[in-house]
Amino acid sequence: LQPAALSPLLALVTEASGAAEAGAALAWDRDGLAGTARLTLRGLAFSLAEAKVAGLDLDLELDSLQPPTSPPNQRLSADLIDVGVPLKDFAARFRLPADAPGQVLLEEASFSTVGSHVTVGETLIDPSGERLDTQLLVEDLEVSALFEVLAVDGLSGKGELAGRIPVRREGGRVIIADARLEANGPGVLRFRSDAAARALAGGGEHVDLVIRALEDFHYETLVLTGNLDQGGAARLRLEILGNNPEVLDGYPFQLNINLTGDSTPILEALRLSRSVIADILERARKLSE
């Protein structure tokens, strides 16, 4: 059996396997239908739109059916939510609040992705709404993984970052305003781009020294700030302090570098992960009605 056999609401869920169990206690009197219900999913794997989910567990207890509401601390977890960028070890606590019918209050969520651990704070999600505001708290983000996703030509590095990424969704657009990530400690940054070297050729001795220093730059501090506007254009600023042991006997440089990169993978991951998670919760809510 596939989920569509249970309800048309699940027609988009394909290639499903796992276990599902549901039960309800109903009361029907002159005031209408009332009661409680529980939905349990174990080890669920399926495809949904452009995403794949594996190892999903859900414990949802409803203390009201009209409208559907739940106590705090409902649980949703998954081994993997693959939205182009894989979200691993996803875990969330949520509730369906009585004072916001049809919406989901995400109490807390966490997952691992691109060499980092991410926590999402309390966020009210309207699955049918066009706006969402939340903040990602990032820990242990590998510099090499970040630069690989940003796809800045010739830029690589070693080290770990931590910080916050405010995310706002308006319609189909994802906006990031004043994100800030800082290095947890010393690391290495390497920028080797023939195109950049040619563009900066003839800039003088100081420019040549900076280009050479960035080929193997051992930073003491690194701060990355950035914004992603409504058009999807990324504006990033890299502030670093350190040296190249082979340039001027390791003389320290303090540099501010503006970067542009391909924001498409990040935008797609944010859009799809929000869509998949919200869709799972919305379909669970509708099935309870």
Order of alpha helices (4+ residues) and beta strands (2+ residues): beta-beta-beta-beta-beta-beta-beta-beta-beta-beta-beta-alpha-beta-beta-beta-beta-alpha-alpha-beta-beta-beta-alpha
